[in-house]
Amino acid sequence: SLRASVLRIMGYHTEVIEFVSAEHTTKNVMIRAFKTPKTCNDIVVAEYRRFVDFWGITPAIQIMLGERFEKCLKKYSE
């Protein structure tokens, strides 16, 4: 869910797909993402910030994207 949110913030349309039945494995989710000309909206950013603040985490994908992601976050205010 966090990875999909980060991709949405970066300007992607995302679909989270279960490709193997949950009865066989818990690691069964694939994220399909398509780059779009649309930009993110305040709601997605606010939801992401609330989630990471509540849990006190910094997802690895956020760290790897670094400044590019931080610039996207700064475009939106709560």
C-alpha positions as CSV (number, residue, x, y, z in Angstrom):
1,S,0.0,0.0,0.0
2,L,2.8,2.4,0.8
3,R,4.7,1.6,-2.4
4,A,1.5,2.2,-4.4
5,S,1.0,5.5,-2.6
6,V,4.5,6.7,-3.3
7,L,4.1,5.8,-7.0
8,R,0.8,7.8,-7.1
9,I,2.6,10.8,-5.5
10,M,5.3,10.5,-8.2
11,G,2.6,10.7,-10.9
12,Y,1.8,7.1,-11.7
13,H,-1.6,5.4,-11.9
14,T,-1.3,2.2,-9.8
15,E,-3.2,-1.1,-9.6
16,V,-2.5,-3.5,-6.7
17,I,-3.2,-7.0,-8.0
18,E,-3.3,-10.3,-6.2
19,F,-1.8,-12.8,-8.6
20,V,-1.6,-15.9,-6.5
21,S,-4.3,-17.0,-4.2
22,A,-3.8,-16.0,-0.5
23,E,-4.3,-19.7,0.5
24,H,-1.0,-20.5,-1.3
25,T,1.3,-17.6,-0.2
26,T,1.1,-14.3,1.6
27,K,3.5,-12.8,-0.8
28,N,1.1,-12.5,-3.7
29,V,0.7,-8.9,-4.5
30,M,2.0,-7.1,-7.7
31,I,1.9,-3.4,-8.3
32,R,1.2,-2.4,-11.9
33,A,2.0,1.3,-12.5
34,F,1.6,3.5,-15.5
35,K,3.1,7.0,-15.8
36,T,0.4,9.6,-16.3
37,P,0.5,13.3,-17.2
38,K,-1.7,13.9,-14.2
39,T,-0.1,15.1,-11.0
40,C,-0.9,13.8,-7.5
41,N,-3.5,15.4,-5.3
42,D,-3.5,16.7,-1.8
43,I,-5.6,13.8,-0.5
44,V,-3.1,11.1,-1.5
45,V,-0.2,13.0,0.0
46,A,-2.1,13.7,3.3
47,E,-3.1,10.1,3.5
48,Y,0.5,9.0,3.0
49,R,1.8,11.5,5.6
50,R,-0.7,10.4,8.2
51,F,0.2,6.8,7.7
52,V,4.0,7.2,8.0
53,D,3.6,9.6,10.9
54,F,1.2,7.3,12.8
55,W,3.6,4.3,12.5
56,G,6.8,6.4,12.8
57,I,8.3,4.9,9.6
58,T,10.2,6.0,6.6
59,P,9.6,3.5,3.8
60,A,12.7,2.3,1.9
61,I,11.2,3.4,-1.4
62,Q,11.0,7.0,-0.1
63,I,14.7,6.9,0.9
64,M,15.7,5.4,-2.5
65,L,13.8,8.1,-4.4
66,G,15.4,10.8,-2.2
67,E,15.1,14.4,-3.4
68,R,12.8,13.6,-6.3
69,F,10.2,12.3,-3.9
70,E,10.7,15.1,-1.4
71,K,10.1,17.6,-4.1
72,C,6.8,15.9,-4.9
73,L,5.8,16.0,-1.3
74,K,6.6,19.6,-0.9
75,K,4.3,20.6,-3.8
76,Y,1.4,19.7,-1.5
77,S,0.5,21.1,1.9
78,E,-1.8,19.6,4.5
